[in-house]
Amino acid sequence: MRKIRKVQCSGCGKFFVGDSIFDRHRTGEFGVDRRCFTTEEMIEKGFGSEACFVGIALEGTKSYQEKTVWFLIDNRESLLASLG
């Protein structure tokens, strides 16, 4: 498993590989009908997911937990290269 920096949505709880991917999983107008895409909608829009270890701070101590992390399939190769 690779280690990544997490970006977690407080609405749906999903983890993402970066802010831009996180932003793309939201739809609707702020303050009106803003919501997260469903898993099915994310897959339809070209998102994929993979199990990775993400950094979690527990009582001031950093540890890693395995989580499903979402990314855009078109960006998968550059994601994997950046993770080493």
mmCIF file of the N, C-alpha and C atoms, coordinates in Angstrom:
data_MODEL
# 
_entry.id   MODEL 
# 
loop_
_atom_site.group_PDB 
_atom_site.id 
_atom_site.type_symbol 
_atom_site.label_atom_id 
_atom_site.label_alt_id 
_atom_site.label_comp_id 
_atom_site.label_asym_id 
_atom_site.label_entity_id 
_atom_site.label_seq_id 
_atom_site.pdbx_PDB_ins_code 
_atom_site.Cartn_x 
_atom_site.Cartn_y 
_atom_site.Cartn_z 
_atom_site.occupancy 
_atom_site.B_iso_or_equiv 
_atom_site.pdbx_formal_charge 
_atom_site.auth_seq_id 
_atom_site.auth_comp_id 
_atom_site.auth_asym_id 
_atom_site.auth_atom_id 
_atom_site.pdbx_PDB_model_num 
ATOM 1   N N  . MET A 1 1  ? 0.823   -1.184 0.000   1.00 0.00 ? 1  MET A N  1 
ATOM 2   C CA . MET A 1 1  ? 0.000   0.000  0.000   1.00 0.00 ? 1  MET A CA 1 
ATOM 3   C C  . MET A 1 1  ? 0.872   1.253  0.000   1.00 0.00 ? 1  MET A C  1 
ATOM 4   N N  . ARG A 1 2  ? 0.426   2.280  -0.718  1.00 0.00 ? 2  ARG A N  1 
ATOM 5   C CA . ARG A 1 2  ? 1.121   3.558  -0.736  1.00 0.00 ? 2  ARG A CA 1 
ATOM 6   C C  . ARG A 1 2  ? 0.567   4.465  0.356   1.00 0.00 ? 2  ARG A C  1 
ATOM 7   N N  . LYS A 1 3  ? 1.381   5.404  0.811   1.00 0.00 ? 3  LYS A N  1 
ATOM 8   C CA . LYS A 1 3  ? 0.939   6.400  1.782   1.00 0.00 ? 3  LYS A CA 1 
ATOM 9   C C  . LYS A 1 3  ? 0.646   7.695  1.044   1.00 0.00 ? 3  LYS A C  1 
ATOM 10  N N  . ILE A 1 4  ? -0.476  8.335  1.358   1.00 0.00 ? 4  ILE A N  1 
ATOM 11  C CA . ILE A 1 4  ? -0.832  9.598  0.717   1.00 0.00 ? 4  ILE A CA 1 
ATOM 12  C C  . ILE A 1 4  ? -1.289  10.614 1.763   1.00 0.00 ? 4  ILE A C  1 
ATOM 13  N N  . ARG A 1 5  ? -1.311  11.878 1.352   1.00 0.00 ? 5  ARG A N  1 
ATOM 14  C CA . ARG A 1 5  ? -1.906  12.926 2.179   1.00 0.00 ? 5  ARG A CA 1 
ATOM 15  C C  . ARG A 1 5  ? -3.403  12.876 1.934   1.00 0.00 ? 5  ARG A C  1 
ATOM 16  N N  . LYS A 1 6  ? -4.175  12.907 2.985   1.00 0.00 ? 6  LYS A N  1 
ATOM 17  C CA . LYS A 1 6  ? -5.624  12.779 2.840   1.00 0.00 ? 6  LYS A CA 1 
ATOM 18  C C  . LYS A 1 6  ? -6.312  14.129 2.687   1.00 0.00 ? 6  LYS A C  1 
ATOM 19  N N  . VAL A 1 7  ? -7.408  14.119 1.961   1.00 0.00 ? 7  VAL A N  1 
ATOM 20  C CA . VAL A 1 7  ? -8.374  15.198 1.931   1.00 0.00 ? 7  VAL A CA 1 
ATOM 21  C C  . VAL A 1 7  ? -9.701  14.495 2.145   1.00 0.00 ? 7  VAL A C  1 
ATOM 22  N N  . GLN A 1 8  ? -10.348 14.755 3.279   1.00 0.00 ? 8  GLN A N  1 
ATOM 23  C CA . GLN A 1 8  ? -11.584 14.053 3.602   1.00 0.00 ? 8  GLN A CA 1 
ATOM 24  C C  . GLN A 1 8  ? -12.760 15.014 3.568   1.00 0.00 ? 8  GLN A C  1 
ATOM 25  N N  . CYS A 1 9  ? -13.864 14.569 2.990   1.00 0.00 ? 9  CYS A N  1 
ATOM 26  C CA . CYS A 1 9  ? -15.085 15.349 2.937   1.00 0.00 ? 9  CYS A CA 1 
ATOM 27  C C  . CYS A 1 9  ? -15.855 15.183 4.243   1.00 0.00 ? 9  CYS A C  1 
ATOM 28  N N  . SER A 1 10 ? -16.216 16.290 4.869   1.00 0.00 ? 10 SER A N  1 
ATOM 29  C CA . SER A 1 10 ? -16.987 16.207 6.107   1.00 0.00 ? 10 SER A CA 1 
ATOM 30  C C  . SER A 1 10 ? -18.446 15.847 5.835   1.00 0.00 ? 10 SER A C  1 
ATOM 31  N N  . GLY A 1 11 ? -18.882 15.981 4.579   1.00 0.00 ? 11 GLY A N  1 
ATOM 32  C CA . GLY A 1 11 ? -20.261 15.641 4.231   1.00 0.00 ? 11 GLY A CA 1 
ATOM 33  C C  . GLY A 1 11 ? -20.492 14.157 4.040   1.00 0.00 ? 11 GLY A C  1 
ATOM 34  N N  . CYS A 1 12 ? -19.670 13.534 3.186   1.00 0.00 ? 12 CYS A N  1 
ATOM 35  C CA . CYS A 1 12 ? -19.876 12.113 2.864   1.00 0.00 ? 12 CYS A CA 1 
ATOM 36  C C  . CYS A 1 12 ? -18.834 11.198 3.506   1.00 0.00 ? 12 CYS A C  1 
ATOM 37  N N  . GLY A 1 13 ? -17.730 11.779 4.011   1.00 0.00 ? 13 GLY A N  1 
ATOM 38  C CA . GLY A 1 13 ? -16.703 10.979 4.671   1.00 0.00 ? 13 GLY A CA 1 
ATOM 39  C C  . GLY A 1 13 ? -15.680 10.350 3.742   1.00 0.00 ? 13 GLY A C  1 
ATOM 40  N N  . LYS A 1 14 ? -15.836 10.529 2.414   1.00 0.00 ? 14 LYS A N  1 
ATOM 41  C CA . LYS A 1 14 ? -14.880 9.941  1.477   1.00 0.00 ? 14 LYS A CA 1 
ATOM 42  C C  . LYS A 1 14 ? -13.549 10.685 1.514   1.00 0.00 ? 14 LYS A C  1 
ATOM 43  N N  . PHE A 1 15 ? -12.456 9.971  1.162   1.00 0.00 ? 15 PHE A N  1 
ATOM 44  C CA . PHE A 1 15 ? -11.117 10.536 1.074   1.00 0.00 ? 15 PHE A CA 1 
ATOM 45  C C  . PHE A 1 15 ? -10.776 10.773 -0.391  1.00 0.00 ? 15 PHE A C  1 
ATOM 46  N N  . PHE A 1 16 ? -9.993  11.833 -0.648  1.00 0.00 ? 16 PHE A N  1 
ATOM 47  C CA . PHE A 1 16 ? -9.604  12.202 -2.010  1.00 0.00 ? 16 PHE A CA 1 
ATOM 48  C C  . PHE A 1 16 ? -8.112  12.488 -2.057  1.00 0.00 ? 16 PHE A C  1 
ATOM 49  N N  . VAL A 1 17 ? -7.530  12.410 -3.265  1.00 0.00 ? 17 VAL A N  1 
ATOM 50  C CA . VAL A 1 17 ? -6.092  12.603 -3.423  1.00 0.00 ? 17 VAL A CA 1 
ATOM 51  C C  . VAL A 1 17 ? -5.682  14.065 -3.461  1.00 0.00 ? 17 VAL A C  1 
ATOM 52  N N  . GLY A 1 18 ? -6.609  14.980 -3.475  1.00 0.00 ? 18 GLY A N  1 
ATOM 53  C CA . GLY A 1 18 ? -6.264  16.404 -3.470  1.00 0.00 ? 18 GLY A CA 1 
ATOM 54  C C  . GLY A 1 18 ? -7.506  17.267 -3.474  1.00 0.00 ? 18 GLY A C  1 
ATOM 55  N N  . ASP A 1 19 ? -7.274  18.563 -3.267  1.00 0.00 ? 19 ASP A N  1 
ATOM 56  C CA . ASP A 1 19 ? -8.385  19.507 -3.185  1.00 0.00 ? 19 ASP A CA 1 
ATOM 57  C C  . ASP A 1 19 ? -9.198  19.593 -4.470  1.00 0.00 ? 19 ASP A C  1 
ATOM 58  N N  . SER A 1 20 ? -8.542  19.570 -5.625  1.00 0.00 ? 20 SER A N  1 
ATOM 59  C CA . SER A 1 20 ? -9.290  19.712 -6.878  1.00 0.00 ? 20 SER A CA 1 
ATOM 60  C C  . SER A 1 20 ? -10.200 18.510 -7.111  1.00 0.00 ? 20 SER A C  1 
ATOM 61  N N  . ILE A 1 21 ? -9.745  17.319 -6.770  1.00 0.00 ? 21 ILE A N  1 
ATOM 62  C CA . ILE A 1 21 ? -10.585 16.122 -6.915  1.00 0.00 ? 21 ILE A CA 1 
ATOM 63  C C  . ILE A 1 21 ? -11.740 16.201 -5.918  1.00 0.00 ? 21 ILE A C  1 
ATOM 64  N N  . PHE A 1 22 ? -11.431 16.625 -4.698  1.00 0.00 ? 22 PHE A N  1 
ATOM 65  C CA . PHE A 1 22 ? -12.478 16.821 -3.692  1.00 0.00 ? 22 PHE A CA 1 
ATOM 66  C C  . PHE A 1 22 ? -13.543 17.783 -4.203  1.00 0.00 ? 22 PHE A C  1 
ATOM 67  N N  . ASP A 1 23 ? -13.118 18.934 -4.740  1.00 0.00 ? 23 ASP A N  1 
ATOM 68  C CA . ASP A 1 23 ? -14.063 19.934 -5.237  1.00 0.00 ? 23 ASP A CA 1 
ATOM 69  C C  . ASP A 1 23 ? -14.949 19.376 -6.344  1.00 0.00 ? 23 ASP A C  1 
ATOM 70  N N  . ARG A 1 24 ? -14.402 18.507 -7.168  1.00 0.00 ? 24 ARG A N  1 
ATOM 71  C CA . ARG A 1 24 ? -15.159 17.975 -8.306  1.00 0.00 ? 24 ARG A CA 1 
ATOM 72  C C  . ARG A 1 24 ? -16.221 16.960 -7.898  1.00 0.00 ? 24 ARG A C  1 
ATOM 73  N N  . HIS A 1 25 ? -16.189 16.468 -6.660  1.00 0.00 ? 25 HIS A N  1 
ATOM 74  C CA . HIS A 1 25 ? -17.202 15.487 -6.249  1.00 0.00 ? 25 HIS A CA 1 
ATOM 75  C C  . HIS A 1 25 ? -18.437 16.158 -5.641  1.00 0.00 ? 25 HIS A C  1 
ATOM 76  N N  . ARG A 1 26 ? -18.475 17.487 -5.680  1.00 0.00 ? 26 ARG A N  1 
ATOM 77  C CA . ARG A 1 26 ? -19.621 18.245 -5.162  1.00 0.00 ? 26 ARG A CA 1 
ATOM 78  C C  . ARG A 1 26 ? -20.402 18.830 -6.330  1.00 0.00 ? 26 ARG A C  1 
ATOM 79  N N  . THR A 1 27 ? -21.698 18.989 -6.142  1.00 0.00 ? 27 THR A N  1 
ATOM 80  C CA . THR A 1 27 ? -22.554 19.554 -7.175  1.00 0.00 ? 27 THR A CA 1 
ATOM 81  C C  . THR A 1 27 ? -23.606 20.442 -6.528  1.00 0.00 ? 27 THR A C  1 
ATOM 82  N N  . GLY A 1 28 ? -24.186 21.323 -7.312  1.00 0.00 ? 28 GLY A N  1 
ATOM 83  C CA . GLY A 1 28 ? -25.227 22.209 -6.816  1.00 0.00 ? 28 GLY A CA 1 
ATOM 84  C C  . GLY A 1 28 ? -24.675 23.562 -6.400  1.00 0.00 ? 28 GLY A C  1 
ATOM 85  N N  . GLU A 1 29 ? -25.588 24.431 -6.045  1.00 0.00 ? 29 GLU A N  1 
ATOM 86  C CA . GLU A 1 29 ? -25.245 25.804 -5.675  1.00 0.00 ? 29 GLU A CA 1 
ATOM 87  C C  . GLU A 1 29 ? -25.054 25.927 -4.165  1.00 0.00 ? 29 GLU A C  1 
ATOM 88  N N  . PHE A 1 30 ? -23.997 26.647 -3.763  1.00 0.00 ? 30 PHE A N  1 
ATOM 89  C CA . PHE A 1 30 ? -23.732 26.865 -2.339  1.00 0.00 ? 30 PHE A CA 1 
ATOM 90  C C  . PHE A 1 30 ? -24.958 27.479 -1.666  1.00 0.00 ? 30 PHE A C  1 
ATOM 91  N N  . GLY A 1 31 ? -25.326 26.947 -0.520  1.00 0.00 ? 31 GLY A N  1 
ATOM 92  C CA . GLY A 1 31 ? -26.439 27.474 0.254   1.00 0.00 ? 31 GLY A CA 1 
ATOM 93  C C  . GLY A 1 31 ? -27.815 27.150 -0.289  1.00 0.00 ? 31 GLY A C  1 
ATOM 94  N N  . VAL A 1 32 ? -27.868 26.443 -1.422  1.00 0.00 ? 32 VAL A N  1 
ATOM 95  C CA . VAL A 1 32 ? -29.165 26.121 -2.022  1.00 0.00 ? 32 VAL A CA 1 
ATOM 96  C C  . VAL A 1 32 ? -29.370 24.607 -2.057  1.00 0.00 ? 32 VAL A C  1 
ATOM 97  N N  . ASP A 1 33 ? -28.592 23.937 -2.917  1.00 0.00 ? 33 ASP A N  1 
ATOM 98  C CA . ASP A 1 33 ? -28.773 22.491 -3.079  1.00 0.00 ? 33 ASP A CA 1 
ATOM 99  C C  . ASP A 1 33 ? -27.432 21.757 -3.207  1.00 0.00 ? 33 ASP A C  1 
ATOM 100 N N  . ARG A 1 34 ? -26.393 22.297 -2.557  1.00 0.00 ? 34 ARG A N  1 
ATOM 101 C CA . ARG A 1 34 ? -25.047 21.718 -2.632  1.00 0.00 ? 34 ARG A CA 1 
ATOM 102 C C  . ARG A 1 34 ? -25.044 20.349 -1.978  1.00 0.00 ? 34 ARG A C  1 
ATOM 103 N N  . ARG A 1 35 ? -24.424 19.357 -2.648  1.00 0.00 ? 35 ARG A N  1 
ATOM 104 C CA . ARG A 1 35 ? -24.343 18.002 -2.116  1.00 0.00 ? 35 ARG A CA 1 
ATOM 105 C C  . ARG A 1 35 ? -23.173 17.264 -2.735  1.00 0.00 ? 35 ARG A C  1 
ATOM 106 N N  . CYS A 1 36 ? -22.841 16.131 -2.155  1.00 0.00 ? 36 CYS A N  1 
ATOM 107 C CA . CYS A 1 36 ? -21.809 15.239 -2.695  1.00 0.00 ? 36 CYS A CA 1 
ATOM 108 C C  . CYS A 1 36 ? -22.439 14.335 -3.742  1.00 0.00 ? 36 CYS A C  1 
ATOM 109 N N  . PHE A 1 37 ? -21.638 13.971 -4.760  1.00 0.00 ? 37 PHE A N  1 
ATOM 110 C CA . PHE A 1 37 ? -22.101 12.951 -5.694  1.00 0.00 ? 37 PHE A CA 1 
ATOM 111 C C  . PHE A 1 37 ? -22.229 11.626 -4.953  1.00 0.00 ? 37 PHE A C  1 
ATOM 112 N N  . THR A 1 38 ? -23.171 10.806 -5.388  1.00 0.00 ? 38 THR A N  1 
ATOM 113 C CA . THR A 1 38 ? -23.249 9.435  -4.874  1.00 0.00 ? 38 THR A CA 1 
ATOM 114 C C  . THR A 1 38 ? -22.083 8.650  -5.457  1.00 0.00 ? 38 THR A C  1 
ATOM 115 N N  . THR A 1 39 ? -21.802 7.490  -4.908  1.00 0.00 ? 39 THR A N  1 
ATOM 116 C CA . THR A 1 39 ? -20.743 6.630  -5.446  1.00 0.00 ? 39 THR A CA 1 
ATOM 117 C C  . THR A 1 39 ? -21.010 6.317  -6.913  1.00 0.00 ? 39 THR A C  1 
ATOM 118 N N  . GLU A 1 40 ? -22.258 6.028  -7.242  1.00 0.00 ? 40 GLU A N  1 
ATOM 119 C CA . GLU A 1 40 ? -22.618 5.713  -8.628  1.00 0.00 ? 40 GLU A CA 1 
ATOM 120 C C  . GLU A 1 40 ? -22.365 6.907  -9.550  1.00 0.00 ? 40 GLU A C  1 
ATOM 121 N N  . GLU A 1 41 ? -22.708 8.115  -9.106  1.00 0.00 ? 41 GLU A N  1 
ATOM 122 C CA . GLU A 1 41 ? -22.470 9.315  -9.908  1.00 0.00 ? 41 GLU A CA 1 
ATOM 123 C C  . GLU A 1 41 ? -20.975 9.547  -10.096 1.00 0.00 ? 41 GLU A C  1 
ATOM 124 N N  . MET A 1 42 ? -20.189 9.296  -9.055  1.00 0.00 ? 42 MET A N  1 
ATOM 125 C CA . MET A 1 42 ? -18.740 9.484  -9.165  1.00 0.00 ? 42 MET A CA 1 
ATOM 126 C C  . MET A 1 42 ? -18.154 8.540  -10.212 1.00 0.00 ? 42 MET A C  1 
ATOM 127 N N  . ILE A 1 43 ? -18.571 7.297  -10.196 1.00 0.00 ? 43 ILE A N  1 
ATOM 128 C CA . ILE A 1 43 ? -18.069 6.323  -11.174 1.00 0.00 ? 43 ILE A CA 1 
ATOM 129 C C  . ILE A 1 43 ? -18.473 6.746  -12.582 1.00 0.00 ? 43 ILE A C  1 
ATOM 130 N N  . GLU A 1 44 ? -19.724 7.181  -12.769 1.00 0.00 ? 44 GLU A N  1 
ATOM 131 C CA . GLU A 1 44 ? -20.197 7.662  -14.081 1.00 0.00 ? 44 GLU A CA 1 
ATOM 132 C C  . GLU A 1 44 ? -19.376 8.839  -14.589 1.00 0.00 ? 44 GLU A C  1 
ATOM 133 N N  . LYS A 1 45 ? -18.880 9.682  -13.687 1.00 0.00 ? 45 LYS A N  1 
ATOM 134 C CA . LYS A 1 45 ? -18.139 10.889 -14.057 1.00 0.00 ? 45 LYS A CA 1 
ATOM 135 C C  . LYS A 1 45 ? -16.633 10.659 -14.167 1.00 0.00 ? 45 LYS A C  1 
ATOM 136 N N  . GLY A 1 46 ? -16.198 9.393  -14.075 1.00 0.00 ? 46 GLY A N  1 
ATOM 137 C CA . GLY A 1 46 ? -14.793 9.080  -14.315 1.00 0.00 ? 46 GLY A CA 1 
ATOM 138 C C  . GLY A 1 46 ? -13.923 8.987  -13.076 1.00 0.00 ? 46 GLY A C  1 
ATOM 139 N N  . PHE A 1 47 ? -14.533 8.926  -11.898 1.00 0.00 ? 47 PHE A N  1 
ATOM 140 C CA . PHE A 1 47 ? -13.761 8.724  -10.677 1.00 0.00 ? 47 PHE A CA 1 
ATOM 141 C C  . PHE A 1 47 ? -13.486 7.233  -10.496 1.00 0.00 ? 47 PHE A C  1 
ATOM 142 N N  . GLY A 1 48 ? -12.384 6.929  -9.869  1.00 0.00 ? 48 GLY A N  1 
ATOM 143 C CA . GLY A 1 48 ? -12.050 5.572  -9.469  1.00 0.00 ? 48 GLY A CA 1 
ATOM 144 C C  . GLY A 1 48 ? -11.592 5.611  -8.025  1.00 0.00 ? 48 GLY A C  1 
ATOM 145 N N  . SER A 1 49 ? -11.425 4.449  -7.443  1.00 0.00 ? 49 SER A N  1 
ATOM 146 C CA . SER A 1 49 ? -10.973 4.403  -6.053  1.00 0.00 ? 49 SER A CA 1 
ATOM 147 C C  . SER A 1 49 ? -9.967  3.276  -5.876  1.00 0.00 ? 49 SER A C  1 
ATOM 148 N N  . GLU A 1 50 ? -9.153  3.426  -4.845  1.00 0.00 ? 50 GLU A N  1 
ATOM 149 C CA . GLU A 1 50 ? -8.109  2.450  -4.545  1.00 0.00 ? 50 GLU A CA 1 
ATOM 150 C C  . GLU A 1 50 ? -7.846  2.476  -3.040  1.00 0.00 ? 50 GLU A C  1 
ATOM 151 N N  . ALA A 1 51 ? -7.526  1.328  -2.473  1.00 0.00 ? 51 ALA A N  1 
ATOM 152 C CA . ALA A 1 51 ? -7.180  1.271  -1.052  1.00 0.00 ? 51 ALA A CA 1 
ATOM 153 C C  . ALA A 1 51 ? -5.764  1.806  -0.859  1.00 0.00 ? 51 ALA A C  1 
ATOM 154 N N  . CYS A 1 52 ? -5.608  2.747  0.069   1.00 0.00 ? 52 CYS A N  1 
ATOM 155 C CA . CYS A 1 52 ? -4.313  3.347  0.384   1.00 0.00 ? 52 CYS A CA 1 
ATOM 156 C C  . CYS A 1 52 ? -4.234  3.573  1.885   1.00 0.00 ? 52 CYS A C  1 
ATOM 157 N N  . PHE A 1 53 ? -3.026  3.748  2.389   1.00 0.00 ? 53 PHE A N  1 
ATOM 158 C CA . PHE A 1 53 ? -2.856  4.165  3.773   1.00 0.00 ? 53 PHE A CA 1 
ATOM 159 C C  . PHE A 1 53 ? -2.880  5.682  3.824   1.00 0.00 ? 53 PHE A C  1 
ATOM 160 N N  . VAL A 1 54 ? -3.705  6.225  4.704   1.00 0.00 ? 54 VAL A N  1 
ATOM 161 C CA . VAL A 1 54 ? -3.768  7.678  4.875   1.00 0.00 ? 54 VAL A CA 1 
ATOM 162 C C  . VAL A 1 54 ? -3.361  8.047  6.288   1.00 0.00 ? 54 VAL A C  1 
ATOM 163 N N  . GLY A 1 55 ? -2.712  9.204  6.420   1.00 0.00 ? 55 GLY A N  1 
ATOM 164 C CA . GLY A 1 55 ? -2.256  9.673  7.724   1.00 0.00 ? 55 GLY A CA 1 
ATOM 165 C C  . GLY A 1 55 ? -3.426  10.123 8.580   1.00 0.00 ? 55 GLY A C  1 
ATOM 166 N N  . ILE A 1 56 ? -3.478  9.615  9.794   1.00 0.00 ? 56 ILE A N  1 
ATOM 167 C CA . ILE A 1 56 ? -4.520  9.958  10.759  1.00 0.00 ? 56 ILE A CA 1 
ATOM 168 C C  . ILE A 1 56 ? -3.820  10.396 12.040  1.00 0.00 ? 56 ILE A C  1 
ATOM 169 N N  . ALA A 1 57 ? -4.216  11.536 12.593  1.00 0.00 ? 57 ALA A N  1 
ATOM 170 C CA . ALA A 1 57 ? -3.646  11.988 13.869  1.00 0.00 ? 57 ALA A CA 1 
ATOM 171 C C  . ALA A 1 57 ? -4.563  11.526 15.000  1.00 0.00 ? 57 ALA A C  1 
ATOM 172 N N  . LEU A 1 58 ? -4.040  10.691 15.872  1.00 0.00 ? 58 LEU A N  1 
ATOM 173 C CA . LEU A 1 58 ? -4.794  10.196 17.024  1.00 0.00 ? 58 LEU A CA 1 
ATOM 174 C C  . LEU A 1 58 ? -4.097  10.646 18.288  1.00 0.00 ? 58 LEU A C  1 
ATOM 175 N N  . GLU A 1 59 ? -4.756  11.520 19.041  1.00 0.00 ? 59 GLU A N  1 
ATOM 176 C CA . GLU A 1 59 ? -4.202  12.039 20.288  1.00 0.00 ? 59 GLU A CA 1 
ATOM 177 C C  . GLU A 1 59 ? -2.775  12.550 20.109  1.00 0.00 ? 59 GLU A C  1 
ATOM 178 N N  . GLY A 1 60 ? -2.564  13.303 19.028  1.00 0.00 ? 60 GLY A N  1 
ATOM 179 C CA . GLY A 1 60 ? -1.261  13.910 18.770  1.00 0.00 ? 60 GLY A CA 1 
ATOM 180 C C  . GLY A 1 60 ? -0.227  12.989 18.156  1.00 0.00 ? 60 GLY A C  1 
ATOM 181 N N  . THR A 1 61 ? -0.549  11.719 17.974  1.00 0.00 ? 61 THR A N  1 
ATOM 182 C CA . THR A 1 61 ? 0.374   10.758 17.366  1.00 0.00 ? 61 THR A CA 1 
ATOM 183 C C  . THR A 1 61 ? -0.124  10.401 15.974  1.00 0.00 ? 61 THR A C  1 
ATOM 184 N N  . LYS A 1 62 ? 0.759   10.523 14.987  1.00 0.00 ? 62 LYS A N  1 
ATOM 185 C CA . LYS A 1 62 ? 0.381   10.215 13.616  1.00 0.00 ? 62 LYS A CA 1 
ATOM 186 C C  . LYS A 1 62 ? 0.483   8.717  13.375  1.00 0.00 ? 62 LYS A C  1 
ATOM 187 N N  . SER A 1 63 ? -0.559  8.169  12.790  1.00 0.00 ? 63 SER A N  1 
ATOM 188 C CA . SER A 1 63 ? -0.544  6.772  12.383  1.00 0.00 ? 63 SER A CA 1 
ATOM 189 C C  . SER A 1 63 ? -1.179  6.690  11.004  1.00 0.00 ? 63 SER A C  1 
ATOM 190 N N  . TYR A 1 64 ? -1.172  5.533  10.411  1.00 0.00 ? 64 TYR A N  1 
ATOM 191 C CA . TYR A 1 64 ? -1.758  5.339  9.090   1.00 0.00 ? 64 TYR A CA 1 
ATOM 192 C C  . TYR A 1 64 ? -2.833  4.273  9.159   1.00 0.00 ? 64 TYR A C  1 
ATOM 193 N N  . GLN A 1 65 ? -3.952  4.553  8.483   1.00 0.00 ? 65 GLN A N  1 
ATOM 194 C CA . GLN A 1 65 ? -5.046  3.598  8.406   1.00 0.00 ? 65 GLN A CA 1 
ATOM 195 C C  . GLN A 1 65 ? -5.394  3.374  6.946   1.00 0.00 ? 65 GLN A C  1 
ATOM 196 N N  . GLU A 1 66 ? -5.803  2.159  6.613   1.00 0.00 ? 66 GLU A N  1 
ATOM 197 C CA . GLU A 1 66 ? -6.192  1.863  5.242   1.00 0.00 ? 66 GLU A CA 1 
ATOM 198 C C  . GLU A 1 66 ? -7.581  2.437  4.980   1.00 0.00 ? 66 GLU A C  1 
ATOM 199 N N  . LYS A 1 67 ? -7.700  3.233  3.918   1.00 0.00 ? 67 LYS A N  1 
ATOM 200 C CA . LYS A 1 67 ? -8.963  3.860  3.528   1.00 0.00 ? 67 LYS A CA 1 
ATOM 201 C C  . LYS A 1 67 ? -9.114  3.758  2.019   1.00 0.00 ? 67 LYS A C  1 
ATOM 202 N N  . THR A 1 68 ? -10.325 3.820  1.548   1.00 0.00 ? 68 THR A N  1 
ATOM 203 C CA . THR A 1 68 ? -10.578 3.916  0.117   1.00 0.00 ? 68 THR A CA 1 
ATOM 204 C C  . THR A 1 68 ? -10.415 5.376  -0.281  1.00 0.00 ? 68 THR A C  1 
ATOM 205 N N  . VAL A 1 69 ? -9.577  5.623  -1.275  1.00 0.00 ? 69 VAL A N  1 
ATOM 206 C CA . VAL A 1 69 ? -9.273  6.986  -1.720  1.00 0.00 ? 69 VAL A CA 1 
ATOM 207 C C  . VAL A 1 69 ? -9.733  7.139  -3.166  1.00 0.00 ? 69 VAL A C  1 
ATOM 208 N N  . TRP A 1 70 ? -10.414 8.244  -3.435  1.00 0.00 ? 70 TRP A N  1 
ATOM 209 C CA . TRP A 1 70 ? -10.968 8.516  -4.756  1.00 0.00 ? 70 TRP A CA 1 
ATOM 210 C C  . TRP A 1 70 ? -10.055 9.431  -5.566  1.00 0.00 ? 70 TRP A C  1 
ATOM 211 N N  . PHE A 1 71 ? -10.053 9.238  -6.883  1.00 0.00 ? 71 PHE A N  1 
ATOM 212 C CA . PHE A 1 71 ? -9.244  10.017 -7.821  1.00 0.00 ? 71 PHE A CA 1 
ATOM 213 C C  . PHE A 1 71 ? -9.943  9.992  -9.165  1.00 0.00 ? 71 PHE A C  1 
ATOM 214 N N  . LEU A 1 72 ? -9.517  10.833 -10.100 1.00 0.00 ? 72 LEU A N  1 
ATOM 215 C CA . LEU A 1 72 ? -10.026 10.763 -11.467 1.00 0.00 ? 72 LEU A CA 1 
ATOM 216 C C  . LEU A 1 72 ? -9.219  9.732  -12.233 1.00 0.00 ? 72 LEU A C  1 
ATOM 217 N N  . ILE A 1 73 ? -9.896  8.833  -12.909 1.00 0.00 ? 73 ILE A N  1 
ATOM 218 C CA . ILE A 1 73 ? -9.215  7.748  -13.617 1.00 0.00 ? 73 ILE A CA 1 
ATOM 219 C C  . ILE A 1 73 ? -8.205  8.295  -14.619 1.00 0.00 ? 73 ILE A C  1 
ATOM 220 N N  . ASP A 1 74 ? -8.524  9.409  -15.289 1.00 0.00 ? 74 ASP A N  1 
ATOM 221 C CA . ASP A 1 74 ? -7.593  10.015 -16.254 1.00 0.00 ? 74 ASP A CA 1 
ATOM 222 C C  . ASP A 1 74 ? -6.281  10.417 -15.592 1.00 0.00 ? 74 ASP A C  1 
ATOM 223 N N  . ASN A 1 75 ? -6.304  10.681 -14.284 1.00 0.00 ? 75 ASN A N  1 
ATOM 224 C CA . ASN A 1 75 ? -5.118  11.133 -13.553 1.00 0.00 ? 75 ASN A CA 1 
ATOM 225 C C  . ASN A 1 75 ? -4.406  9.995  -12.821 1.00 0.00 ? 75 ASN A C  1 
ATOM 226 N N  . ARG A 1 76 ? -4.849  8.760  -12.991 1.00 0.00 ? 76 ARG A N  1 
ATOM 227 C CA . ARG A 1 76 ? -4.327  7.638  -12.205 1.00 0.00 ? 76 ARG A CA 1 
ATOM 228 C C  . ARG A 1 76 ? -2.821  7.447  -12.371 1.00 0.00 ? 76 ARG A C  1 
ATOM 229 N N  . GLU A 1 77 ? -2.329  7.484  -13.589 1.00 0.00 ? 77 GLU A N  1 
ATOM 230 C CA . GLU A 1 77 ? -0.897  7.245  -13.811 1.00 0.00 ? 77 GLU A CA 1 
ATOM 231 C C  . GLU A 1 77 ? -0.041  8.313  -13.155 1.00 0.00 ? 77 GLU A C  1 
ATOM 232 N N  . SER A 1 78 ? -0.442  9.586  -13.281 1.00 0.00 ? 78 SER A N  1 
ATOM 233 C CA . SER A 1 78 ? 0.351   10.640 -12.630 1.00 0.00 ? 78 SER A CA 1 
ATOM 234 C C  . SER A 1 78 ? 0.234   10.547 -11.121 1.00 0.00 ? 78 SER A C  1 
ATOM 235 N N  . LEU A 1 79 ? -0.916  10.115 -10.614 1.00 0.00 ? 79 LEU A N  1 
ATOM 236 C CA . LEU A 1 79 ? -1.088  9.909  -9.172  1.00 0.00 ? 79 LEU A CA 1 
ATOM 237 C C  . LEU A 1 79 ? -0.125  8.848  -8.679  1.00 0.00 ? 79 LEU A C  1 
ATOM 238 N N  . LEU A 1 80 ? -0.096  7.712  -9.348  1.00 0.00 ? 80 LEU A N  1 
ATOM 239 C CA . LEU A 1 80 ? 0.778   6.620  -8.918  1.00 0.00 ? 80 LEU A CA 1 
ATOM 240 C C  . LEU A 1 80 ? 2.247   7.027  -8.995  1.00 0.00 ? 80 LEU A C  1 
ATOM 241 N N  . ALA A 1 81 ? 2.612   7.767  -10.024 1.00 0.00 ? 81 ALA A N  1 
ATOM 242 C CA . ALA A 1 81 ? 4.005   8.227  -10.144 1.00 0.00 ? 81 ALA A CA 1 
ATOM 243 C C  . ALA A 1 81 ? 4.375   9.181  -9.009  1.00 0.00 ? 81 ALA A C  1 
ATOM 244 N N  . SER A 1 82 ? 3.422   10.055 -8.627  1.00 0.00 ? 82 SER A N  1 
ATOM 245 C CA . SER A 1 82 ? 3.724   11.015 -7.561  1.00 0.00 ? 82 SER A CA 1 
ATOM 246 C C  . SER A 1 82 ? 3.823   10.332 -6.191  1.00 0.00 ? 82 SER A C  1 
ATOM 247 N N  . LEU A 1 83 ? 3.178   9.188  -6.034  1.00 0.00 ? 83 LEU A N  1 
ATOM 248 C CA . LEU A 1 83 ? 3.228   8.469  -4.767  1.00 0.00 ? 83 LEU A CA 1 
ATOM 249 C C  . LEU A 1 83 ? 4.479   7.617  -4.635  1.00 0.00 ? 83 LEU A C  1 
ATOM 250 N N  . GLY A 1 84 ? 5.200   7.453  -5.720  1.00 0.00 ? 84 GLY A N  1 
ATOM 251 C CA . GLY A 1 84 ? 6.442   6.690  -5.668  1.00 0.00 ? 84 GLY A CA 1 
ATOM 252 C C  . GLY A 1 84 ? 6.202   5.258  -5.816  1.00 0.00 ? 84 GLY A C  1 
# 
